[in-house]
Amino acid sequence: MHTRERADDVLRMHRLTRTGGSPELLRWLAQRSDGWAGLLDCDGTVLQGVSGTARWPGQDAAALASRAARELTVRGARAYSLETEECTALLLPLDDVPEDRGTLLAVVAPRPLPGGLATLLGDATMPLLLAWSSESVERKRRRVDLAESRGREAVLHLLMTGQLSIAHQVAGALRPRLPDPVRVCVVECPGGRRDEVARICTEASGGRTWIVRCPVYARHLILIAPADAGPAGGGPHAGTPFDRTVADLVDDCVVGVSEDVPLSDTATGYRQAFHALAVARGLPDRHARFGSAPEPALVAGAAGELWANTLLAPLLTYLPRRSQDPGSQELVATLASWLAFSSHATQHLKIHRNTLAARLRLIGELLHLDLNRLADQAALDLALCIRAVPAPYRSEDAGAGAVPDLDTILRGAGIQNWAAQQFRALAPAGRTAEETLRAWLRCEAQLAPTAADLGISVPGTRKRLVRLEGVLHRSLLRSPSARYDLWLAFRAVDLAS
């Protein structure tokens, strides 16, 4: 190989590593050798491989390279070649540095070998080492980031299911400490900028806010901020609530904010923030707070608690036949996730859709309910919310007397007042709004049947519901949806009439 050609090749290899990393350089080496090129561990494991021609199937070439790597290790050689009738495998270590000497460059090429191939491979080891080392660091960083992200998801899941002590234990390995009370924010980020927005939120809060990348919605961040959170330091946003500061700092992001809630009531805070997010999408400043309103679970009283405990008893006391099957706690978490996120519960729970379907079938059988019916879904959602009510709000005399049914609970004074408040919020939208919602609920909250029931198009039905989201300050079309509360409110009003 002439000196000028060699210099050109070296420059070409360095350019390839800068633009495409080790895969591009290996691809170029495979093409130059008319064979296969790859990186292997000293035990023969292929870390990365590229075939430069159809003449040499990657699997066969990789097998030969793996065999050569194992023989090199056994012999303790610095470099090695293994010949067959048709081809030759050449192996070189990337470097003498102890932590890298186990990584080998391998090329499998047809015989006779191209002239200057050994020199070319020797020159390729340095740029390959630099590229591979850089990529290894990046892979480790991503693994660390993924581990932290999954840890934060786990803490959020524990908070949403009311397991505070375990949540504090897991959160102790991360930062910051979990605040109490909290204000939950859901931030809808511009496409592809969620990591950037997370960094901005961290800086804006001075590191006091617990930030979780939503496992269900790829553009959402969930912020669990101290109830008194404001922007860190001074500057133009001094005195401005932290959640509004986020909307001001990030163009095109939308922020929904909950009321101040106890840490134990994080699930309620999330639902409130999600409903506020639906309203914020239609506002110029892209920011909305959840309007103060009592939760039906808080006003259901002792009778409601007795009803909820009785309804859920078969699920809460369920014992699986096999140790590997989900127990009662896991089934309750599955039900709560599915009611909140519908089919997206698979992403929240990190399970396959068939697993979710099987668990839901089991839950329906245990409770003798049809989980496809909105009425049964609403009843279960209310029951779970009642059970999740913090201890200070619970009735002391729950558990005595005859077990009421759902209609009896909905006739209670507290629920009736709550339902009337929902209708007062709906009044400015006129009679058409109530007709639309009743049709939507009657059709199991499905758009196409609702459109047919109303005699309008599906896009027209969707537009009506989007407008009603702004009127009600609730999310309707995306989960968590207010459909359960609306079904309960309409049922309560109908029972009173």
BELFENHU-V778561 format. One record per pair of residues at least 6 apart in sequence whose C-alpha atoms are under 7 Angstrom apart, sorted by the first residue. I is the first residue (numbers start at 0). GAP is how many residues later the second one is. D is the distance in whole Angstrom. If there is no record, write none. Layout:
i=[I & I]
gap=[GAP & GAP]
d=[D & D]
This chain:
i=[0 & 9 & 12 & 12 & 12 & 13 & 15 & 15 & 16 & 16 & 16 & 16 & 20 & 21 & 21 & 21 & 25 & 25 & 25 & 26 & 26 & 28 & 29 & 29 & 29 & 29 & 29 & 30 & 30 & 32 & 32 & 33 & 33 & 33 & 34 & 34 & 34 & 34 & 34 & 34 & 34 & 35 & 35 & 35 & 35 & 35 & 35 & 35 & 35 & 35 & 36 & 36 & 36 & 36 & 36 & 36 & 37 & 37 & 37 & 37 & 37 & 37 & 38 & 38 & 38 & 38 & 38 & 38 & 38 & 38 & 39 & 39 & 39 & 39 & 39 & 40 & 40 & 40 & 40 & 41 & 41 & 41 & 41 & 41 & 41 & 42 & 42 & 43 & 43 & 43 & 43 & 44 & 50 & 60 & 63 & 64 & 64 & 64 & 67 & 71 & 77 & 78 & 78 & 78 & 79 & 79 & 79 & 80 & 80 & 80 & 80 & 81 & 81 & 81 & 82 & 85 & 85 & 86 & 86 & 86 & 86 & 87 & 87 & 87 & 87 & 88 & 88 & 88 & 88 & 89 & 89 & 89 & 90 & 90 & 90 & 90 & 91 & 91 & 91 & 92 & 92 & 92 & 92 & 93 & 93 & 93 & 93 & 93 & 93 & 93 & 93 & 94 & 151 & 152 & 154 & 154 & 154 & 157 & 157 & 158 & 158 & 158 & 159 & 159 & 160 & 161 & 163 & 170 & 175 & 175 & 175 & 175 & 177 & 178 & 178 & 179 & 179 & 179 & 180 & 180 & 180 & 180 & 180 & 180 & 181 & 181 & 181 & 181 & 181 & 181 & 181 & 181 & 182 & 182 & 182 & 182 & 182 & 182 & 182 & 182 & 183 & 183 & 183 & 183 & 183 & 183 & 183 & 183 & 184 & 184 & 184 & 184 & 184 & 184 & 184 & 184 & 184 & 185 & 185 & 185 & 185 & 185 & 185 & 185 & 185 & 185 & 185 & 186 & 186 & 186 & 186 & 186 & 186 & 186 & 187 & 187 & 187 & 187 & 187 & 187 & 188 & 188 & 188 & 188 & 188 & 189 & 189 & 190 & 193 & 200 & 201 & 203 & 203 & 204 & 204 & 204 & 204 & 205 & 207 & 208 & 208 & 208 & 208 & 209 & 209 & 209 & 210 & 210 & 210 & 210 & 211 & 211 & 211 & 212 & 212 & 212 & 213 & 213 & 213 & 214 & 214 & 215 & 215 & 215 & 226 & 228 & 228 & 229 & 229 & 229 & 229 & 230 & 230 & 230 & 230 & 230 & 230 & 236 & 243 & 246 & 246 & 246 & 246 & 246 & 252 & 253 & 253 & 253 & 253 & 253 & 254 & 254 & 254 & 254 & 254 & 255 & 255 & 255 & 255 & 255 & 255 & 255 & 255 & 256 & 256 & 256 & 256 & 256 & 257 & 257 & 257 & 257 & 257 & 257 & 258 & 258 & 260 & 263 & 264 & 270 & 271 & 272 & 273 & 274 & 274 & 274 & 275 & 275 & 275 & 275 & 275 & 276 & 277 & 277 & 277 & 278 & 278 & 278 & 278 & 278 & 279 & 279 & 279 & 293 & 295 & 295 & 296 & 296 & 296 & 296 & 297 & 297 & 298 & 298 & 299 & 299 & 299 & 300 & 301 & 301 & 301 & 302 & 302 & 302 & 303 & 304 & 304 & 304 & 305 & 305 & 305 & 306 & 306 & 306 & 307 & 307 & 307 & 313 & 313 & 314 & 314 & 314 & 314 & 315 & 316 & 317 & 317 & 318 & 318 & 319 & 319 & 330 & 336 & 337 & 338 & 339 & 339 & 340 & 340 & 341 & 345 & 345 & 345 & 363 & 363 & 368 & 369 & 370 & 372 & 373 & 377 & 377 & 377 & 409 & 409 & 410 & 410 & 410 & 415 & 418 & 418 & 418 & 421 & 424 & 424 & 425 & 425 & 438 & 438 & 439 & 439 & 440 & 442 & 442 & 446 & 446 & 447 & 450 & 450 & 450 & 464 & 468 & 468 & 473 & 474 & 474 & 475 & 475]
gap=[115 & 113 & 12 & 111 & 114 & 113 & 8 & 9 & 7 & 8 & 110 & 114 & 110 & 106 & 109 & 110 & 11 & 12 & 24 & 23 & 25 & 8 & 6 & 7 & 20 & 21 & 22 & 21 & 22 & 76 & 81 & 18 & 19 & 75 & 16 & 17 & 18 & 21 & 73 & 74 & 75 & 14 & 15 & 16 & 20 & 22 & 25 & 71 & 72 & 73 & 12 & 13 & 14 & 69 & 70 & 71 & 10 & 11 & 12 & 67 & 68 & 69 & 7 & 8 & 9 & 10 & 64 & 65 & 66 & 67 & 6 & 7 & 63 & 64 & 65 & 6 & 61 & 62 & 63 & 27 & 28 & 31 & 60 & 61 & 62 & 26 & 27 & 22 & 23 & 25 & 26 & 21 & 7 & 47 & 25 & 24 & 41 & 43 & 14 & 8 & 15 & 12 & 13 & 14 & 10 & 11 & 12 & 7 & 8 & 9 & 10 & 6 & 7 & 8 & 6 & 24 & 25 & 21 & 22 & 23 & 24 & 20 & 21 & 22 & 23 & 17 & 18 & 19 & 20 & 16 & 17 & 18 & 13 & 14 & 15 & 16 & 12 & 13 & 14 & 8 & 10 & 11 & 12 & 6 & 7 & 9 & 10 & 11 & 31 & 32 & 35 & 6 & 60 & 59 & 12 & 15 & 16 & 6 & 9 & 8 & 105 & 107 & 106 & 107 & 172 & 102 & 100 & 6 & 31 & 32 & 33 & 34 & 32 & 46 & 47 & 46 & 82 & 83 & 45 & 46 & 79 & 80 & 81 & 82 & 42 & 43 & 44 & 45 & 78 & 79 & 80 & 81 & 41 & 42 & 43 & 44 & 75 & 76 & 77 & 78 & 39 & 40 & 41 & 73 & 74 & 85 & 86 & 89 & 37 & 38 & 39 & 58 & 70 & 71 & 72 & 73 & 88 & 34 & 35 & 36 & 37 & 69 & 70 & 71 & 87 & 88 & 91 & 33 & 34 & 35 & 66 & 67 & 68 & 69 & 31 & 32 & 33 & 65 & 66 & 67 & 8 & 30 & 31 & 64 & 65 & 62 & 63 & 28 & 25 & 45 & 7 & 27 & 28 & 25 & 26 & 27 & 37 & 26 & 17 & 14 & 15 & 16 & 17 & 13 & 14 & 15 & 10 & 11 & 12 & 13 & 9 & 10 & 11 & 7 & 8 & 9 & 6 & 7 & 8 & 132 & 133 & 128 & 131 & 132 & 33 & 12 & 13 & 9 & 10 & 11 & 12 & 6 & 7 & 9 & 10 & 11 & 14 & 8 & 43 & 6 & 7 & 8 & 39 & 40 & 33 & 23 & 26 & 27 & 32 & 33 & 22 & 25 & 31 & 32 & 33 & 17 & 18 & 20 & 21 & 24 & 31 & 32 & 33 & 16 & 19 & 31 & 32 & 33 & 11 & 12 & 14 & 15 & 31 & 32 & 10 & 31 & 8 & 126 & 125 & 209 & 18 & 17 & 201 & 198 & 199 & 200 & 12 & 13 & 14 & 197 & 198 & 11 & 191 & 196 & 197 & 9 & 190 & 191 & 194 & 195 & 6 & 7 & 8 & 124 & 119 & 122 & 85 & 88 & 89 & 92 & 91 & 95 & 115 & 116 & 109 & 114 & 115 & 94 & 93 & 95 & 96 & 95 & 101 & 106 & 105 & 81 & 82 & 93 & 92 & 93 & 97 & 96 & 97 & 98 & 75 & 78 & 79 & 52 & 53 & 13 & 48 & 51 & 52 & 12 & 11 & 9 & 10 & 8 & 9 & 6 & 7 & 28 & 8 & 7 & 42 & 139 & 140 & 138 & 139 & 137 & 6 & 7 & 10 & 6 & 7 & 7 & 6 & 6 & 71 & 70 & 106 & 109 & 110 & 6 & 82 & 81 & 84 & 85 & 76 & 70 & 73 & 74 & 67 & 46 & 47 & 45 & 46 & 11 & 14 & 6 & 10 & 46 & 6 & 7 & 11 & 14 & 10 & 6 & 7 & 10 & 11 & 6 & 7 & 8 & 6 & 7 & 6 & 7]
d=[6 & 7 & 6 & 7 & 7 & 6 & 6 & 6 & 7 & 6 & 7 & 6 & 6 & 6 & 6 & 6 & 6 & 6 & 6 & 6 & 6 & 6 & 5 & 5 & 7 & 6 & 4 & 4 & 7 & 6 & 6 & 6 & 6 & 6 & 6 & 5 & 6 & 6 & 6 & 4 & 7 & 6 & 4 & 6 & 7 & 7 & 6 & 6 & 5 & 6 & 6 & 5 & 6 & 6 & 4 & 6 & 5 & 4 & 6 & 6 & 5 & 7 & 6 & 5 & 5 & 6 & 7 & 5 & 5 & 6 & 4 & 5 & 6 & 5 & 7 & 7 & 6 & 5 & 6 & 6 & 6 & 6 & 5 & 6 & 7 & 6 & 5 & 4 & 7 & 5 & 6 & 6 & 6 & 6 & 7 & 6 & 6 & 7 & 6 & 6 & 7 & 6 & 5 & 7 & 6 & 5 & 7 & 7 & 5 & 5 & 6 & 6 & 5 & 7 & 6 & 6 & 6 & 7 & 5 & 4 & 5 & 6 & 6 & 6 & 6 & 7 & 6 & 4 & 7 & 6 & 5 & 6 & 6 & 6 & 4 & 7 & 6 & 5 & 7 & 6 & 6 & 4 & 6 & 7 & 6 & 6 & 6 & 6 & 5 & 7 & 6 & 6 & 6 & 6 & 5 & 7 & 6 & 7 & 6 & 6 & 7 & 6 & 6 & 5 & 7 & 6 & 7 & 7 & 7 & 6 & 7 & 6 & 7 & 7 & 5 & 7 & 6 & 5 & 6 & 6 & 7 & 6 & 4 & 5 & 6 & 5 & 5 & 5 & 6 & 6 & 6 & 6 & 6 & 5 & 6 & 5 & 6 & 6 & 5 & 6 & 6 & 5 & 6 & 6 & 5 & 5 & 6 & 6 & 6 & 5 & 7 & 7 & 7 & 6 & 4 & 6 & 6 & 7 & 6 & 5 & 6 & 6 & 5 & 7 & 6 & 6 & 7 & 5 & 5 & 6 & 7 & 6 & 5 & 7 & 6 & 5 & 7 & 6 & 5 & 6 & 7 & 5 & 6 & 5 & 7 & 6 & 6 & 7 & 6 & 6 & 7 & 5 & 6 & 7 & 5 & 5 & 7 & 5 & 7 & 6 & 6 & 5 & 7 & 6 & 5 & 6 & 7 & 6 & 5 & 6 & 6 & 5 & 6 & 7 & 5 & 6 & 5 & 5 & 6 & 6 & 5 & 6 & 6 & 6 & 6 & 7 & 6 & 7 & 6 & 5 & 4 & 7 & 6 & 7 & 7 & 5 & 7 & 7 & 7 & 6 & 6 & 6 & 7 & 6 & 7 & 7 & 6 & 6 & 5 & 6 & 6 & 7 & 6 & 5 & 7 & 5 & 6 & 4 & 4 & 6 & 6 & 5 & 6 & 4 & 6 & 6 & 5 & 6 & 5 & 7 & 5 & 4 & 6 & 5 & 7 & 6 & 6 & 7 & 7 & 6 & 6 & 6 & 7 & 6 & 4 & 5 & 5 & 6 & 5 & 6 & 6 & 7 & 7 & 6 & 5 & 6 & 6 & 5 & 5 & 7 & 5 & 5 & 5 & 7 & 6 & 7 & 6 & 6 & 5 & 7 & 7 & 7 & 5 & 6 & 7 & 6 & 6 & 6 & 5 & 6 & 4 & 7 & 7 & 7 & 6 & 6 & 7 & 6 & 6 & 5 & 6 & 6 & 6 & 7 & 4 & 7 & 7 & 6 & 6 & 6 & 7 & 6 & 7 & 5 & 6 & 7 & 5 & 6 & 7 & 7 & 6 & 7 & 5 & 5 & 7 & 6 & 5 & 5 & 6 & 7 & 6 & 6 & 7 & 6 & 6 & 6 & 6 & 6 & 7 & 5 & 4 & 7 & 7 & 7 & 5 & 6 & 7 & 7 & 6 & 5 & 7 & 7 & 7 & 7 & 6 & 7 & 6 & 6 & 7 & 7 & 5 & 7 & 6 & 6 & 6 & 7 & 6 & 6 & 5 & 6 & 7 & 6 & 6 & 6 & 5 & 6 & 6 & 6]
